Amino acid sequence: MRHDHDDTASLLEQVNYALNESVAIRIQGGNTKARLGRRVNGEVLDTRSHRGIISYDPTELVLTARAGTPLIEIEAALESEGQMLPFEPPHLGAGATIGGVVASGLSGPRRPWAGSARDYVLGTRVITGHGKLLRFGGEVMKNVAGYDVSRLMAGSFGCLGLLTEVSLKVLPKPRQCISLKLKMDAHQALSELAEWGQQPIPISGACHDGEFLHLRLEGGEGSVKSACERLGGEPLESSYWAQLRELELPFFQSAQRIWRLSVPHNSPELKLSGYQLLDWGGAQRWLLSDAPDDDIREAAATIGGHATHYGAHDAPFQPLPNALLRYHQSLKKQLDPQGIFNPGRMYAEV
């Protein structure tokens, strides 16, 4: 049963109280992404009272919802119309909200082929650090002069303002979806994926676990069937992709530290101690390792990538170069001049 409720007035009141009293705010919805990012000291502002799908037009492929709306509610509404959020946002726990989906900017296994969370954000409503509720973007794809603030909110972890509403582009679910696995080593998997990427093979998921390359093929029945016949391999349960997205595969149950490395497409194997899972066709590497932080970050940076330490509360994200840090600080100052929103969640200096 849905419990729609517009709690804008209360959210504005809480933000303005924080501004008047110079109190920091820790924004959270279902708090399922708490292990990602630095700890924030501040008064909790819970978005879950502000919830509900405001509008959904399947023919226009647009859904608008309040930030505290549970992700499962949105997925159920889309499922009933044969549609989906193409970037497959991870829940990472019960109670994930659509505001948290956009704020964390995380995407699932389909990311390299369908695009990221940021690519599907059409517009937002945001309470800024000036105590005002502003609308950014709209409900259609268009270019905006200056900052595209809605897109900036994606992956900002609540550091730039309080998301109250988001409009997202959605897409029809593919007509056919088949998963399979092929036995091969990582080197061969990366080589094959590079070659297949130049061909019309409808891949929408590719993950190598050290022994098998797991593939998901999606699209029209004919193209999926012919790709399956060409590739061979063994059938794979489709639930594999949800387990990968939610970090629930046996790989993630280790006591070792979990790192996520984002590296350029077609990067070679990384020589790091520990165990690796190659997701996103090799562009996202999950690493279980007790190697020194600097070694891991350097290995990623050397090939033009970056490393994020899941569960670390000191410096989880790759340190920013000085020029980029100044840009972040400038943006923060413009949208949140008093620095009340999730201070230090991403970087101590922001």
C-alpha positions, 0 to 999 in steps of 0.5 A: 500500500502506498503512502504518498505525502508532500512534506516540502514545508517541513523539509524547508523548515528543517533546512532554514532552522539549520541555516539560522542555527548554523547546524550541519545536516546529515541527509538520509533516506533508507540509509542503505549507502551509509558504508560509502563515504565519510561519516557526517556529524550533523542532525539527521534529516530523514527524507522518507516522509516526503514520498510518492510518485507524482507523475508517470507517463509510460508513453512519454517515458518519464517518471517524477517522484518525491525523493523519499519514495522507496525504490521498490515502489518505483520499480513496481510501477515501471514493471507494471508497464513493462518498463525499467530504470535502464541503469539498474540502480543498486538497493544495497539494503532494504528501504533504498529511496529514489533520492538516495539512488540519484545522490549516490549516482550508482549504476548496475551491470548494464552501465557501459551499454545503457549509460549511468544514473546521471544520464537519466536525470531530466530534472530535480527540485532541490532545497539549496543552502539559501533556504529556497526550493528551486526547480532545475531541468525539466521533464524533457531532454534539453541542453541548459546553459551554465551548470546542469544542476540536476546532473550535478546532483547525481553522485553528489552524496547530498553535499550540494543540497537537499533533493526533494523531487526527481524526474527520470527518463525510463525505457521499455524492458528488452523483449528477450533476455538470456544469460550464459557463462563461458569458461576462460581466463581474465586475459582471454575475457578482456580480449574477447570483450574488446573484439565483441564490442566492435560487433553487433552482439547485444551484450548488456552485462559482462562479468569475469570472476577469475574462471568464467565470463558471465554474459547477459544478452538483451534485445530482440528475440532474433539477435539474442538467439543468434548471439547465443548460438554463436557464443555457446557456453552454459546457461546462467541464472538471470538472478546472477545480475541482481546478486552482482548489483547488490554485492551479494555474490559469494565473492563479496562475503570475504573479510577482506576490504572491498575496493571498487576500481573504475578504469578505462574501457579495454584496460589490461589486467591489474597486478594487485594482490588479492582477488578481482571481479571484472564487471562492466566488461572490465571497466569496473574492477571489484578488488578484495585486498589488504594491499596498502591504500596508496598502492591500490590508488596508484595502480588505478591512477596509472592507467587513468582510473580511480579507486573507491574504498567501500566501508572506509570512513577516512578517505573512501574516494580517490583524492582530488587533484588540486584544480578539481578540488578547488572546482568542487569547493567553488560549486559547494560555496555557490549552492551551500554557502554555509556548508550545512549539507552533508559536510565532508561526506565525500572529501574532508575539504568539501 
